[in-house]
Structures are given as structure tokens and as C-alpha cells.
């Protein structure tokens, strides 16, 4: 019988993988925990997860790249999420994405050069009455207009 070689993973994460490795739907749960711990899924950690969970690296990356929830690169300090649900979309969310992209000088799913902001689009934040809406970290900005984007971002600038 093979003895499990110790890993570089933190003990709690290692134990979680061992607990979940033989359960149905295990990979999504494991990757959620990895991302919760690191903020994204680092390449060396993906290698370790594959080894400990007895999965191929292709399986790890297949799931991690299929679901847009998972990040393979470090996120910015602040996550800017533009709601693209129907109400927000119809009330101007694409213009908010365009303004944020221009102001931050990044595309969707990119991180600013100074690593302060990640820009993403999400399906719905559940605040249709406040459309269009943007979440910055856990802060909700409703009825946002492109003209108010810079003011919103100023709240998250270093030293603010």
C-alpha cells in the first residue's frame, strides 16, 4: 500500500482534500476551498491538488477554466463586478463596463497594472430595482451612471 507523501499545502486544505477526494462533485468543492484560501488557484497548488486527490492536471484545469468563478491568476485588491442581469443590461450596464474598462485601463477579467482592481462581469447581483448595479468587493452601487464611475473608484484608491 502506498503511503501518502506529505504536501506543501496548508494542513487544513490538505485535510479537506483528503476528506473530499472520493465524494461525488469533489473537484468543484476542492477548488472552491483552494480559491477561498489563496484568492485564486496557483499553478503549483493545482499540481498538488491533482496529486493528493488522485486526479489528472487536465481534470483540474478542465473544471477551473470551464467555470468563470475560478481564477487562475491573482485578483486585484478590489473586485469590481458589473451586473449583466437583464434589468442591469437594459438600463446601461454595458456602458458601465466600457467606462470602467477605459478608466482602469483593463479589459473584462483583467487586473490593473498596480494590482488594485479586477474587472469582471457577473450574471446577476439580485438588486434589479437598483439597476444598473456594480459591486466593489461587498459594496453595492445602484443606479450607477458612467459619469459616477470615477467617484465610485475614488473610494478604493490607496489612502482613501
C-alpha positions in Angstrom: 0.0 0.0 0.0 1.4 3.4 -1.0 1.9 5.9 1.8 0.7 9.4 1.1 3.7 11.8 0.7 3.4 15.0 2.7 2.4 18.0 0.8 3.2 21.7 0.8 -0.5 22.5 1.2 -1.6 24.1 4.5 -2.8 21.4 6.8 -6.5 22.4 6.8 -6.6 22.4 3.0 -4.7 19.1 2.8 -7.2 17.5 5.2 -10.2 19.0 3.3 -8.9 17.4 0.0 -8.4 14.0 1.7 -12.0 14.3 3.1 -13.5 15.2 -0.3 -11.3 13.2 -2.7 -13.7 10.2 -3.0 -17.0 12.1 -2.9 -19.2 13.0 -5.9 -18.7 16.6 -7.1 -15.5 16.7 -5.2 -13.4 18.8 -7.6 -15.6 21.8 -7.5 -15.7 21.8 -3.7 -12.0 21.3 -3.5 -11.3 24.2 -6.0 -13.7 26.5 -4.1 -11.7 25.8 -1.0 -8.4 26.4 -2.7 -9.6 29.7 -4.1 -11.0 30.7 -0.8 -7.6 30.2 0.8 -5.4 31.7 -1.9 -7.8 34.1 -3.7 -7.1 32.2 -6.9 -5.8 28.8 -8.0 -2.0 29.0 -8.2 -0.3 26.5 -10.7 1.8 24.7 -8.0 -1.3 24.3 -5.9 -3.2 22.8 -8.8 -0.4 20.3 -9.2 -0.6 19.4 -5.5 -4.4 19.1 -5.6 -4.2 16.8 -8.6 -1.6 14.6 -6.8 -3.4 14.5 -3.4 -6.9 14.0 -4.9 -5.7 11.4 -7.4 -6.9 13.4 -10.4 -5.2 14.5 -13.6 -4.0 18.0 -14.0 -6.2 18.1 -17.1 -9.2 17.4 -14.9 -8.2 20.3 -12.5 -7.8 22.8 -15.4 -10.9 21.5 -17.2 -13.1 22.5 -14.3 -11.1 25.6 -13.3 -11.3 27.0 -16.9 -14.9 26.0 -17.5 -16.5 27.8 -14.6 -15.9 31.6 -14.6 -16.0 31.7 -10.8 -12.4 30.2 -10.7 -9.4 32.4 -11.2 -6.0 31.2 -12.4 -4.3 34.5 -11.9 -4.1 36.6 -8.7 -7.0 39.0 -8.4 -6.7 42.7 -7.8 -7.1 44.1 -4.3 -10.6 45.2 -5.1 -13.1 43.2 -7.2 -15.3 45.3 -9.5 -18.3 43.3 -10.6 -20.7 44.8 -13.2 -24.1 43.1 -13.1 -25.2 42.0 -16.5 -28.6 40.6 -15.5 -31.5 41.6 -17.7 -32.5 44.7 -15.8 -29.0 46.0 -15.4 -28.1 45.2 -19.0 -31.2 47.1 -20.3 -30.5 50.0 -18.0 -26.9 50.6 -19.1 -24.6 48.0 -17.7 -22.6 47.7 -21.0 -21.8 51.4 -20.8 -20.6 51.0 -17.2 -18.3 48.1 -18.3 -17.0 50.3 -21.1 -16.3 53.3 -18.7 -14.7 51.1 -16.1 -12.5 49.4 -18.7 -11.4 52.8 -20.0 -10.9 54.3 -16.6 -9.0 51.3 -15.2 -7.2 50.6 -18.5 -8.1 46.9 -18.4 -10.5 44.6 -20.1 -13.1 42.3 -18.5 -11.4 39.5 -16.5 -8.2 41.5 -16.2 -6.3 43.1 -13.3 -4.9 46.7 -13.3 -1.2 47.1 -13.6 -1.0 48.3 -10.0 -2.9 45.2 -8.9 -5.6 47.3 -7.2 -8.6 46.3 -9.3 -10.1 43.3 -11.1 -12.9 44.0 -13.5 -15.4 41.2 -14.1 -19.0 40.9 -15.3 -21.5 38.8 -13.4 -24.9 37.4 -14.3 -27.0 39.0 -11.5 -26.4 40.5 -8.1 -30.1 40.4 -7.2 -30.8 44.1 -7.0 -32.9 44.6 -10.1 -34.6 47.6 -8.6 -31.2 49.4 -8.4 -30.2 48.7 -12.0 -27.6 49.1 -13.3 -25.6 47.8 -10.3 -21.9 47.3 -9.6 -20.4 45.5 -6.7 -17.0 46.7 -5.5 -15.9 44.0 -3.0 -19.0 43.8 -0.9 -20.2 47.4 -1.5 -23.2 47.8 -3.8 -23.6 50.8 -6.1 -27.0 51.1 -7.6 -28.4 53.3 -10.4 -24.8 53.9 -11.4 -24.0 56.0 -14.4 -20.7 56.2 -16.4 -20.3 59.8 -15.0 -20.2 58.4 -11.4 -17.7 55.6 -12.1 -14.6 57.7 -11.1 -16.2 58.9 -8.0 -17.0 55.3 -7.0 -13.5 54.1 -7.7 -12.0 57.0 -5.7 -13.4 55.3 -2.6 -10.9 52.5 -3.1 -7.8 54.3 -4.1 -4.8 53.9 -1.8 -5.0 56.4 1.0 -8.8 57.0 0.6 
